[in-house]
């Protein structure tokens, strides 16, 4: 079952359960996915569209939660974190730190990088392989850690 179909089924379940918070969050995500598909000139969203929308939505919710915490609004921060956790159900399986390290080491060997000056080349090889499966900040930190200064 595609990610978008699973999302649509979960929207129906939230409607039946009268779970307004969950329903609002899922409808927002559905709208974001459809927008990405329409902007790309397609009628039906692909799984790549779903991954892009889910990744973006999770990042937005996490950023909003940290801002809410800084602003002294823990109840709103918790709401944002709850939505981010809900959206993680529609993400592909995340890479373990060991799997990520293997991918980064392979990319460094492929590019032949010997210093951090070549970090852009390594990231160019690693990023497409980790799209939606690992956080960009953690990938960047690992590349920096593995490349000598």
DSSP file (Angstrom, degrees, kcal/mol; ACC not computed):
  #  RESIDUE AA STRUCTURE BP1 BP2  ACC     N-H-->O    O-->H-N    N-H-->O    O-->H-N    TCO  KAPPA ALPHA  PHI   PSI    X-CA   Y-CA   Z-CA
    1    1 A X              0   0    0      0, 0.0     0, 0.0     0, 0.0     0, 0.0   0.000 360.0 360.0 360.0 134.2    0.0    0.0    0.0
    2    2 A X     >  -     0   0    0      1,-0.1     4,-2.1     4,-0.0     5,-0.2  -0.269 360.0-114.4 -71.1 160.8    1.4    3.4   -0.9
    3    3 A X  H  > S+     0   0    0      1,-0.2     4,-2.2     2,-0.2     5,-0.1   0.891 115.8  52.6 -62.1 -40.4    2.1    6.0    1.7
    4    4 A X  H  > S+     0   0    0      2,-0.2     4,-2.4     1,-0.2    -1,-0.2   0.898 108.5  49.3 -66.7 -40.5   -0.6    8.3    0.4
    5    5 A X  H  > S+     0   0    0      2,-0.2     4,-2.2     1,-0.2    -1,-0.2   0.905 110.6  50.7 -64.8 -39.9   -3.3    5.6    0.5
    6    6 A X  H  X S+     0   0    0     -4,-2.1     4,-2.2     1,-0.2    -2,-0.2   0.906 110.0  51.1 -62.2 -41.3   -2.3    4.7    4.0
    7    7 A X  H  X S+     0   0    0     -4,-2.2     4,-1.9     1,-0.2    -2,-0.2   0.915 108.9  50.1 -62.2 -44.0   -2.6    8.4    4.9
    8    8 A X  H  X S+     0   0    0     -4,-2.4     4,-1.9     1,-0.2    -1,-0.2   0.891 110.0  50.6 -63.2 -39.6   -6.1    8.6    3.4
    9    9 A X  H  X S+     0   0    0     -4,-2.2     4,-2.1     1,-0.2    -1,-0.2   0.893 109.4  51.1 -63.9 -39.5   -7.2    5.5    5.3
   10   10 A X  H  X S+     0   0    0     -4,-2.2     4,-2.2     2,-0.2    -1,-0.2   0.838 106.1  55.1 -68.6 -31.7   -5.9    7.1    8.5
   11   11 A X  H  X S+     0   0    0     -4,-1.9     4,-2.1     2,-0.2    -1,-0.2   0.924 108.3  48.9 -63.0 -44.4   -7.9   10.3    7.8
   12   12 A X  H  X S+     0   0    0     -4,-1.9     4,-2.3     1,-0.2    -2,-0.2   0.909 111.0  49.7 -61.9 -42.1  -11.1    8.2    7.5
   13   13 A X  H  X S+     0   0    0     -4,-2.1     4,-2.2     1,-0.2    -1,-0.2   0.895 109.8  50.8 -64.5 -39.9  -10.3    6.4   10.8
   14   14 A X  H  X>S+     0   0    0     -4,-2.2     5,-2.2     2,-0.2     4,-0.6   0.866 109.7  51.4 -65.5 -35.7   -9.7    9.8   12.5
   15   15 A X  H ><5S+     0   0    0     -4,-2.1     3,-0.7     2,-0.2    -2,-0.2   0.932 111.1  46.8 -65.4 -45.1  -13.0   11.1   11.1
   16   16 A X  H 3<5S+     0   0    0     -4,-2.3    -2,-0.2     1,-0.2    -1,-0.2   0.871 114.5  47.1 -64.1 -36.5  -14.9    8.0   12.4
   17   17 A X  H 3<5S-     0   0    0     -4,-2.2    -1,-0.2    -5,-0.2    -2,-0.2   0.539 106.1-130.3 -81.9  -6.8  -13.2    8.3   15.8
   18   18 A X  T <<5 +     0   0    0     -3,-0.7     2,-1.1    -4,-0.6    -3,-0.2   0.864  49.2 159.2  57.2  39.0  -13.9   12.0   15.9
   19   19 A X     >< -     0   0    0     -5,-2.2     4,-2.5     1,-0.2    -1,-0.2  -0.763  15.9-178.6 -92.7  92.3  -10.3   12.8   16.8
   20   20 A X  H  > S+     0   0    0     -2,-1.1     4,-2.5     1,-0.2     5,-0.2   0.858  75.6  51.8 -66.7 -38.3  -10.1   16.4   15.7
   21   21 A X  H  > S+     0   0    0      2,-0.2     4,-2.1     1,-0.2    -1,-0.2   0.950 115.0  41.8 -62.8 -49.2   -6.4   17.0   16.5
   22   22 A X  H  > S+     0   0    0      1,-0.2     4,-2.7     2,-0.2     5,-0.2   0.901 114.1  52.9 -65.1 -41.7   -5.3   14.0   14.6
   23   23 A X  H  X S+     0   0    0     -4,-2.5     4,-2.5     1,-0.2     5,-0.2   0.912 109.1  48.5 -61.7 -44.8   -7.7   14.7   11.7
   24   24 A X  H  X S+     0   0    0     -4,-2.5     4,-2.1     2,-0.2    -1,-0.2   0.925 113.0  47.8 -62.1 -44.8   -6.5   18.3   11.4
   25   25 A X  H  X S+     0   0    0     -4,-2.1     4,-2.1    -5,-0.2    -2,-0.2   0.922 114.0  46.2 -63.2 -44.9   -2.8   17.2   11.3
   26   26 A X  H  X S+     0   0    0     -4,-2.7     4,-2.5     1,-0.2    -1,-0.2   0.878 111.8  50.9 -68.3 -37.4   -3.5   14.4    8.8
   27   27 A X  H  X S+     0   0    0     -4,-2.5     4,-2.4    -5,-0.2    -1,-0.2   0.891 109.2  51.8 -66.7 -37.8   -5.5   16.7    6.5
   28   28 A X  H  X S+     0   0    0     -4,-2.1     4,-2.2    -5,-0.2    -2,-0.2   0.925 111.2  47.1 -62.1 -44.4   -2.7   19.3    6.6
   29   29 A X  H  X S+     0   0    0     -4,-2.1     4,-2.3     2,-0.2    -2,-0.2   0.907 110.6  52.3 -64.1 -42.1   -0.2   16.6    5.6
   30   30 A X  H  X S+     0   0    0     -4,-2.5     4,-2.5     1,-0.2    -1,-0.2   0.917 109.6  49.7 -58.9 -44.2   -2.5   15.4    2.8
   31   31 A X  H  X S+     0   0    0     -4,-2.4     4,-2.2     1,-0.2    -1,-0.2   0.903 109.4  51.0 -62.3 -42.6   -2.8   18.9    1.5
   32   32 A X  H  X S+     0   0    0     -4,-2.2     4,-1.9     2,-0.2    -1,-0.2   0.901 111.0  48.7 -62.2 -40.9    1.0   19.4    1.5
   33   33 A X  H  X S+     0   0    0     -4,-2.3     4,-2.0     1,-0.2    -2,-0.2   0.924 111.3  48.9 -66.0 -44.8    1.5   16.1   -0.4
   34   34 A X  H  X S+     0   0    0     -4,-2.5     4,-2.7     1,-0.2    -1,-0.2   0.879 108.8  54.4 -62.9 -37.3   -1.1   17.1   -3.0
   35   35 A X  H  X S+     0   0    0     -4,-2.2     4,-2.6     2,-0.2    -1,-0.2   0.912 107.3  49.8 -63.5 -42.5    0.5   20.5   -3.4
   36   36 A X  H  X S+     0   0    0     -4,-1.9     4,-1.3     2,-0.2    -1,-0.2   0.921 112.5  47.8 -61.7 -43.8    3.9   18.9   -4.1
   37   37 A X  H  <>S+     0   0    0     -4,-2.0     5,-2.7     2,-0.2     4,-0.3   0.918 113.0  47.4 -63.9 -44.7    2.3   16.6   -6.7
   38   38 A X  H ><5S+     0   0    0     -4,-2.7     3,-1.6     1,-0.2    -2,-0.2   0.905 109.2  53.7 -65.4 -41.2    0.4   19.4   -8.4
   39   39 A X  H 3<5S+     0   0    0     -4,-2.6    -1,-0.2     1,-0.3    -2,-0.2   0.810 107.9  51.8 -62.3 -28.4    3.5   21.7   -8.5
   40   40 A X  T 3<5S-     0   0    0     -4,-1.3    -1,-0.3    -5,-0.2    -2,-0.2   0.477 122.9-108.3 -86.2  -2.6    5.3   18.8  -10.3
   41   41 A X  T < 5S+     0   0    0     -3,-1.6     2,-0.3     1,-0.3    -3,-0.2   0.720  78.4 122.6  85.3  22.2    2.5   18.6  -12.8
   42   42 A X      < -     0   0    0     -5,-2.7    -1,-0.3    -6,-0.1    -2,-0.1  -0.855  53.2-153.0-116.0 153.2    1.0   15.3  -11.6
   43   43 A X  S    S+     0   0    0     -2,-0.3     2,-0.5     1,-0.2    -5,-0.1   0.840  85.9  49.5 -86.9 -38.5   -2.5   14.5  -10.5
   44   44 A X  S    S-     0   0    0     -7,-0.1    -1,-0.2    -6,-0.0     2,-0.1  -0.869  87.4-123.2-106.0 132.5   -1.5   11.6   -8.2
   45   45 A X        -     0   0    0     -2,-0.5     2,-0.2    -3,-0.1   -41,-0.1  -0.440  21.8-141.3 -72.9 145.5    1.2   11.9   -5.6
   46   46 A X     >  -     0   0    0    -13,-0.1     4,-1.8    -2,-0.1     5,-0.1  -0.468  29.5-103.5 -94.5 171.9    4.1    9.5   -5.7
   47   47 A X  H  > S+     0   0    0      1,-0.2     4,-2.6     2,-0.2     5,-0.2   0.843 123.5  58.2 -65.6 -31.8    5.9    8.0   -2.7
   48   48 A X  H  > S+     0   0    0      2,-0.2     4,-2.4     1,-0.2    -1,-0.2   0.888 104.2  51.3 -64.0 -38.4    8.7   10.5   -3.2
   49   49 A X  H  > S+     0   0    0      2,-0.2     4,-2.4     1,-0.2    -1,-0.2   0.916 110.9  48.7 -61.6 -42.8    6.2   13.4   -2.9
   50   50 A X  H  X S+     0   0    0     -4,-1.8     4,-2.8     2,-0.2     5,-0.2   0.918 110.6  49.6 -64.3 -44.4    5.0   11.9    0.3
   51   51 A X  H  X S+     0   0    0     -4,-2.6     4,-2.6     1,-0.2     5,-0.2   0.919 111.9  49.0 -61.5 -43.5    8.5   11.5    1.7
   52   52 A X  H  X S+     0   0    0     -4,-2.4     4,-2.1     1,-0.2    -2,-0.2   0.927 114.4  44.5 -62.4 -45.1    9.3   15.1    0.8
   53   53 A X  H  X S+     0   0    0     -4,-2.4     4,-2.6     2,-0.2    -2,-0.2   0.908 114.6  48.2 -67.3 -42.1    6.2   16.4    2.5
   54   54 A X  H  X S+     0   0    0     -4,-2.8     4,-2.6     2,-0.2     5,-0.2   0.923 111.9  49.4 -65.4 -44.4    6.5   14.2    5.6
   55   55 A X  H  X S+     0   0    0     -4,-2.6     4,-2.2    -5,-0.2    -1,-0.2   0.926 113.9  46.0 -60.3 -45.5   10.2   15.2    6.1
   56   56 A X  H  X S+     0   0    0     -4,-2.1     4,-2.5    -5,-0.2    -2,-0.2   0.915 112.4  50.5 -64.5 -43.3    9.4   18.9    5.7
   57   57 A X  H  X S+     0   0    0     -4,-2.6     4,-2.4     2,-0.2    -2,-0.2   0.898 110.4  49.2 -63.6 -41.2    6.4   18.6    8.0
   58   58 A X  H  X S+     0   0    0     -4,-2.6     4,-2.5     2,-0.2     5,-0.2   0.931 111.7  48.8 -63.8 -45.1    8.4   16.9   10.7
   59   59 A X  H  X S+     0   0    0     -4,-2.2     4,-2.5    -5,-0.2     5,-0.2   0.916 111.5  50.0 -61.7 -43.2   11.2   19.4   10.5
   60   60 A X  H  X S+     0   0    0     -4,-2.5     4,-2.5     1,-0.2    -1,-0.2   0.921 111.7  48.0 -60.9 -43.9    8.7   22.3   10.7
   61   61 A X  H  X S+     0   0    0     -4,-2.4     4,-2.3     2,-0.2    -2,-0.2   0.892 112.1  48.8 -66.7 -39.0    7.0   20.8   13.8
   62   62 A X  H  X S+     0   0    0     -4,-2.5     4,-2.1     2,-0.2    -1,-0.2   0.910 112.7  47.7 -67.7 -41.3   10.3   20.2   15.6
   63   63 A X  H  X S+     0   0    0     -4,-2.5     4,-2.0    -5,-0.2    -2,-0.2   0.919 112.7  49.3 -63.2 -43.1   11.4   23.7   14.9
   64   64 A X  H  X S+     0   0    0     -4,-2.5     4,-2.5    -5,-0.2    -2,-0.2   0.893 109.1  53.0 -63.4 -39.8    8.1   25.1   16.1
   65   65 A X  H  X S+     0   0    0     -4,-2.3     4,-2.4     1,-0.2    -1,-0.2   0.910 108.6  49.0 -63.6 -42.3    8.3   23.0   19.3
   66   66 A X  H  X S+     0   0    0     -4,-2.1     4,-2.1     1,-0.2    -1,-0.2   0.884 112.4  48.7 -66.4 -36.0   11.7   24.3   20.1
   67   67 A X  H  X S+     0   0    0     -4,-2.0     4,-1.8     2,-0.2    -2,-0.2   0.891 110.3  51.1 -68.5 -38.5   10.5   27.9   19.6
   68   68 A X  H  <>S+     0   0    0     -4,-2.5     5,-3.1     2,-0.2     4,-0.3   0.898 109.8  50.0 -64.7 -40.2    7.5   27.2   21.7
   69   69 A X  H ><5S+     0   0    0     -4,-2.4     3,-1.4     1,-0.2    -2,-0.2   0.927 111.0  49.1 -62.4 -44.2    9.7   25.9   24.5
   70   70 A X  H 3<5S+     0   0    0     -4,-2.1    -1,-0.2     1,-0.3    -2,-0.2   0.823 110.2  52.4 -64.6 -30.7   11.9   28.9   24.3
   71   71 A X  T 3<5S-     0   0    0     -4,-1.8    -1,-0.3    -5,-0.1    -2,-0.2   0.408 119.7-108.6 -86.7   2.4    8.8   31.1   24.4
   72   72 A X  T < 5S+     0   0    0     -3,-1.4     2,-0.3    -4,-0.3    -3,-0.2   0.807  82.2 122.7  78.3  29.7    7.5   29.5   27.6
   73   73 A X    >>< +     0   0    0     -5,-3.1     4,-2.0     1,-0.1     3,-0.5  -0.594  22.6 161.7-121.3  69.7    4.6   27.6   25.9
   74   74 A X  H 3> S+     0   0    0     -2,-0.3     4,-2.3     1,-0.2     5,-0.2   0.798  72.6  59.2 -62.7 -29.7    5.2   24.0   26.8
   75   75 A X  H 3> S+     0   0    0      2,-0.2     4,-1.4     1,-0.2    -1,-0.2   0.890 109.5  43.2 -67.9 -37.5    1.6   22.9   26.0
   76   76 A X  H <> S+     0   0    0     -3,-0.5     4,-2.0     2,-0.2    -2,-0.2   0.860 111.9  54.4 -73.2 -35.2    1.9   24.2   22.5
   77   77 A X  H  X S+     0   0    0     -4,-2.0     4,-2.3     1,-0.2    -2,-0.2   0.902 107.0  51.2 -62.9 -40.7    5.3   22.6   22.1
   78   78 A X  H  X S+     0   0    0     -4,-2.3     4,-2.2     1,-0.2    -1,-0.2   0.882 107.2  53.5 -64.4 -37.9    3.9   19.2   23.2
   79   79 A X  H  X S+     0   0    0     -4,-1.4     4,-2.0     2,-0.2    -1,-0.2   0.909 109.4  48.3 -62.1 -42.7    1.2   19.6   20.6
   80   80 A X  H  X S+     0   0    0     -4,-2.0     4,-2.3     1,-0.2    -2,-0.2   0.908 111.4  49.8 -64.8 -41.9    3.8   20.1   17.9
   81   81 A X  H  X S+     0   0    0     -4,-2.3     4,-2.4     2,-0.2    -2,-0.2   0.875 108.0  54.1 -64.7 -36.9    5.8   17.2   19.0
   82   82 A X  H  X S+     0   0    0     -4,-2.2     4,-2.1     2,-0.2    -1,-0.2   0.914 109.4  47.6 -62.9 -43.2    2.7   15.0   19.0
   83   83 A X  H  X S+     0   0    0     -4,-2.0     4,-2.3     2,-0.2    -2,-0.2   0.907 110.5  51.9 -64.6 -41.5    2.1   15.9   15.4
   84   84 A X  H  X S+     0   0    0     -4,-2.3     4,-1.3     1,-0.2    -2,-0.2   0.910 110.1  49.1 -61.3 -41.9    5.7   15.2   14.5
   85   85 A X  H  < S+     0   0    0     -4,-2.4     4,-0.5     1,-0.2    -1,-0.2   0.888 109.9  52.0 -63.8 -39.0    5.5   11.8   16.1
   86   86 A X  H >< S+     0   0    0     -4,-2.1     3,-1.2     1,-0.2    -2,-0.2   0.909 108.7  50.4 -62.1 -42.6    2.2   11.1   14.2
   87   87 A X  H >< S+     0   0    0     -4,-2.3     3,-2.0     1,-0.2    -1,-0.2   0.761  94.5  72.2 -69.3 -25.1    3.9   12.1   10.9
   88   88 A X  G >< S+     0   0    0     -4,-1.3     3,-1.3     1,-0.3    -1,-0.2   0.741  83.5  71.0 -63.5 -20.9    6.9    9.7   11.6
   89   89 A X  G <  S+     0   0    0     -3,-1.2    -1,-0.3    -4,-0.5    -2,-0.2   0.708  98.6  48.8 -65.3 -18.4    4.5    6.8   10.9
   90   90 A X  G <  S+     0   0    0     -3,-2.0    -1,-0.2    -4,-0.2     2,-0.2   0.313  91.9  99.5-105.7   6.6    4.5    7.9    7.2
   91   91 A X  S <  S-     0   0    0     -3,-1.3     3,-0.1    -4,-0.2    42,-0.1  -0.621  80.0-107.4 -88.3 150.4    8.3    8.1    6.9
   92   92 A X        -     0   0    0     40,-0.3    -1,-0.1    -2,-0.2    -2,-0.1  -0.320  58.4 -69.3 -67.7 164.3   10.4    5.3    5.4
   93   93 A X        -     0   0    0      1,-0.1    -1,-0.2    -2,-0.0     2,-0.1  -0.311  58.7-121.9 -56.8 131.6   12.5    3.3    7.8
   94   94 A X        -     0   0    0     -3,-0.1    40,-0.2     1,-0.1     2,-0.2  -0.461  23.6-108.1 -79.3 148.6   15.3    5.5    9.2
   95   95 A X        -     0   0    0     38,-2.7     2,-0.1    -2,-0.1    -1,-0.1  -0.494  30.1-123.9 -73.2 141.4   18.9    4.5    8.8
   96   96 A X     >  -     0   0    0     -2,-0.2     4,-2.5     1,-0.1     5,-0.2  -0.443  28.8-106.6 -76.1 160.6   20.7    3.3   11.9
   97   97 A X  H  > S+     0   0    0      1,-0.2     4,-2.2     2,-0.2     5,-0.1   0.873 122.1  51.5 -56.4 -36.6   23.9    5.2   12.9
   98   98 A X  H  > S+     0   0    0      2,-0.2     4,-2.1     1,-0.2    -1,-0.2   0.924 110.1  47.3 -67.3 -43.7   26.0    2.2   11.7
   99   99 A X  H  > S+     0   0    0      1,-0.2     4,-2.1     2,-0.2    -2,-0.2   0.897 112.6  50.5 -63.3 -39.7   24.2    2.1    8.3
  100  100 A X  H  X S+     0   0    0     -4,-2.5     4,-2.4     1,-0.2    -1,-0.2   0.902 108.5  51.5 -65.2 -41.2   24.7    5.8    7.9
  101  101 A X  H  X S+     0   0    0     -4,-2.2     4,-2.7    -5,-0.2    -1,-0.2   0.896 108.0  52.3 -63.9 -39.6   28.4    5.6    8.7
  102  102 A X  H  X S+     0   0    0     -4,-2.1     4,-2.3     2,-0.2    -1,-0.2   0.930 110.4  48.2 -61.1 -45.2   28.8    2.8    6.1
  103  103 A X  H  X S+     0   0    0     -4,-2.1     4,-2.1     2,-0.2    -2,-0.2   0.906 113.0  47.7 -61.9 -42.2   27.2    5.0    3.5
  104  104 A X  H  X S+     0   0    0     -4,-2.4     4,-2.5     2,-0.2    -2,-0.2   0.917 111.5  49.6 -67.0 -43.1   29.3    8.0    4.4
  105  105 A X  H  X S+     0   0    0     -4,-2.7     4,-2.2     1,-0.2    -1,-0.2   0.899 111.0  50.4 -63.3 -39.1   32.5    6.0    4.3
  106  106 A X  H  X S+     0   0    0     -4,-2.3     4,-2.7    -5,-0.2    -1,-0.2   0.912 110.7  49.4 -63.3 -41.6   31.6    4.6    0.9
  107  107 A X  H  X S+     0   0    0     -4,-2.1     4,-2.6     2,-0.2     5,-0.3   0.897 109.6  51.0 -65.0 -40.7   30.9    8.1   -0.4
  108  108 A X  H  X>S+     0   0    0     -4,-2.5     4,-2.0     1,-0.2     5,-1.4   0.914 113.3  45.8 -63.0 -42.0   34.2    9.4    0.9
  109  109 A X  H  <5S+     0   0    0     -4,-2.2    -2,-0.2     2,-0.2    -1,-0.2   0.898 112.6  50.8 -67.3 -40.3   36.0    6.5   -0.8
  110  110 A X  H  <5S+     0   0    0     -4,-2.7    -2,-0.2     1,-0.2    -1,-0.2   0.925 118.0  37.5 -62.9 -45.6   34.1    7.0   -4.0
  111  111 A X  H  <5S-     0   0    0     -4,-2.6    -1,-0.2    -5,-0.2    -2,-0.2   0.786 102.9-132.1 -77.1 -28.0   34.9   10.7   -4.2
  112  112 A X  T  <5 +     0   0    0     -4,-2.0    -3,-0.2    -5,-0.3     2,-0.1   0.799  38.1 179.8  78.4  30.2   38.4   10.3   -2.8
  113  113 A X      < +     0   0    0     -5,-1.4    -1,-0.2    -6,-0.2     3,-0.1  -0.409  18.7 172.5 -69.1 137.6   37.9   13.1   -0.3
  114  114 A X        +     0   0    0      1,-0.2     2,-0.3    -2,-0.1    34,-0.2   0.447  62.2  23.7-123.4  -7.4   40.9   13.8    1.9
  115  115 A X  S >  S-     0   0    0     32,-0.1     3,-1.5    34,-0.1    34,-0.2  -0.945  83.7 -97.9-151.2 172.0   39.8   16.9    3.8
  116  116 A X  G >  S+     0   0    0     32,-1.1     3,-1.7    -2,-0.3     4,-0.2   0.663 111.2  77.1 -69.1 -15.0   36.8   18.9    4.8
  117  117 A X  G 3  S+     0   0    0      1,-0.3     3,-0.4     2,-0.1    -1,-0.3   0.773  94.3  51.1 -63.8 -23.8   37.2   21.1    1.8
  118  118 A X  G <> S+     0   0    0     -3,-1.5     4,-1.7     1,-0.2     3,-0.4   0.140  75.2 111.3 -98.8  18.2   35.7   18.3   -0.2
  119  119 A X  H <> S+     0   0    0     -3,-1.7     4,-2.9     1,-0.2     5,-0.2   0.861  71.4  59.2 -61.2 -37.0   32.7   17.9    2.1
  120  120 A X  H  > S+     0   0    0     -3,-0.4     4,-1.9    -4,-0.2    -1,-0.2   0.884 104.4  50.1 -60.8 -39.9   30.4   19.3   -0.6
  121  121 A X  H  > S+     0   0    0     -3,-0.4     4,-1.1     2,-0.2    -1,-0.2   0.915 112.2  47.2 -64.5 -43.1   31.4   16.4   -3.0
  122  122 A X  H >X S+     0   0    0     -4,-1.7     4,-2.6     1,-0.2     3,-0.6   0.930 111.7  49.7 -65.0 -45.5   30.7   13.8   -0.3
  123  123 A X  H 3X S+     0   0    0     -4,-2.9     4,-2.8     1,-0.2     5,-0.2   0.856 105.3  59.1 -62.2 -34.5   27.4   15.3    0.6
  124  124 A X  H 3< S+     0   0    0     -4,-1.9     4,-0.5    -5,-0.2    -1,-0.2   0.815 112.5  39.1 -63.6 -30.7   26.4   15.3   -3.1
  125  125 A X  H <X S+     0   0    0     -4,-1.1     4,-0.6    -3,-0.6    -2,-0.2   0.858 120.7  43.1 -85.2 -39.5   26.9   11.6   -3.2
  126  126 A X  H >X S+     0   0    0     -4,-2.6     4,-1.5     1,-0.2     3,-0.8   0.890 100.8  67.9 -76.2 -40.6   25.4   10.8    0.3
  127  127 A X  H 3X S+     0   0    0     -4,-2.8     4,-0.8     1,-0.3     3,-0.5   0.871  98.4  48.8 -54.5 -47.1   22.3   13.0    0.2
  128  128 A X  H 34 S+     0   0    0     -4,-0.5     3,-0.3     1,-0.2    -1,-0.3   0.846 112.0  51.0 -63.1 -29.5   20.4   11.2   -2.6
  129  129 A X  H << S+     0   0    0     -3,-0.8    -1,-0.2    -4,-0.6    -2,-0.2   0.772 116.6  39.0 -76.4 -25.5   21.0    7.9   -0.8
  130  130 A X  H >X S+     0   0    0     -4,-1.5     3,-2.4    -3,-0.5     4,-1.4   0.359  79.1 141.6-105.7   4.3   19.8    9.1    2.6
  131  131 A X  T 3< S-     0   0    0     -4,-0.8     4,-0.1    -3,-0.3   -79,-0.1  -0.256  84.6  -6.9 -55.4 119.2   16.8   11.3    1.3
  132  132 A X  T 34 S+     0   0    0      2,-0.4   -40,-0.3     1,-0.1    -1,-0.3   0.347 125.1  78.9  78.7  -7.7   14.0   10.8    3.8
  133  133 A X  T <4 S+     0   0    0     -3,-2.4   -38,-2.7     1,-0.3     2,-0.3   0.507  98.5  24.7-110.7  -7.7   15.8    8.1    5.7
  134  134 A X  S  < S-     0   0    0     -4,-1.4    -2,-0.4   -40,-0.2    -1,-0.3  -0.986  84.6-101.6-155.4 148.0   18.2   10.3    7.7
  135  135 A X     >  -     0   0    0     -2,-0.3     4,-2.0     1,-0.1     3,-0.2  -0.502  27.3-134.4 -71.4 134.8   18.3   13.9    9.0
  136  136 A X  H  > S+     0   0    0      1,-0.2     4,-2.5    -2,-0.2     5,-0.2   0.842 103.7  55.3 -59.9 -35.8   20.5   16.2    7.0
  137  137 A X  H  > S+     0   0    0      1,-0.2     4,-2.4     2,-0.2    -1,-0.2   0.894 108.1  47.6 -66.2 -39.7   22.1   17.7   10.1
  138  138 A X  H  > S+     0   0    0     -3,-0.2     4,-2.1     2,-0.2    -1,-0.2   0.874 112.0  50.3 -70.3 -35.6   23.2   14.3   11.4
  139  139 A X  H  X S+     0   0    0     -4,-2.0     4,-2.5     2,-0.2    -2,-0.2   0.939 111.9  47.9 -64.0 -46.3   24.6   13.3    8.0
  140  140 A X  H  X S+     0   0    0     -4,-2.5     4,-2.4     1,-0.2    -2,-0.2   0.908 111.1  50.5 -61.8 -42.9   26.5   16.6    7.8
  141  141 A X  H  X S+     0   0    0     -4,-2.4     4,-2.1     1,-0.2    -1,-0.2   0.896 111.1  48.9 -63.2 -39.9   27.9   16.1   11.3
  142  142 A X  H  X S+     0   0    0     -4,-2.1     4,-2.2     2,-0.2    -2,-0.2   0.909 109.9  50.8 -67.5 -41.6   29.0   12.6   10.5
  143  143 A X  H  X S+     0   0    0     -4,-2.5     4,-1.7     1,-0.2    -2,-0.2   0.927 111.6  48.4 -61.0 -44.1   30.7   13.7    7.3
  144  144 A X  H  < S+     0   0    0     -4,-2.4    -1,-0.2     1,-0.2    -2,-0.2   0.896 111.6  50.1 -61.7 -39.6   32.6   16.4    9.2
  145  145 A X  H  < S+     0   0    0     -4,-2.1    -1,-0.2     1,-0.2    -2,-0.2   0.854 113.4  45.1 -68.7 -34.1   33.6   13.9   11.9
  146  146 A X  H  < S+     0   0    0     -4,-2.2     2,-0.4    -5,-0.1    -1,-0.2   0.717 100.9  75.9 -85.3 -21.0   34.9   11.4    9.3
  147  147 A X  S  < S-     0   0    0     -4,-1.7   -31,-0.1    -5,-0.2   -32,-0.1  -0.773  85.3-121.9 -92.2 133.0   36.8   13.9    7.2
  148  148 A X              0   0    0     -2,-0.4   -32,-1.1   -34,-0.2    -2,-0.1  -0.372 360.0 360.0 -69.4 152.5   40.1   15.2    8.6
  149  149 A X              0   0    0    -34,-0.2    -1,-0.1   -33,-0.1   -34,-0.1   0.479 360.0 360.0 -69.5 360.0   40.5   18.9    9.0
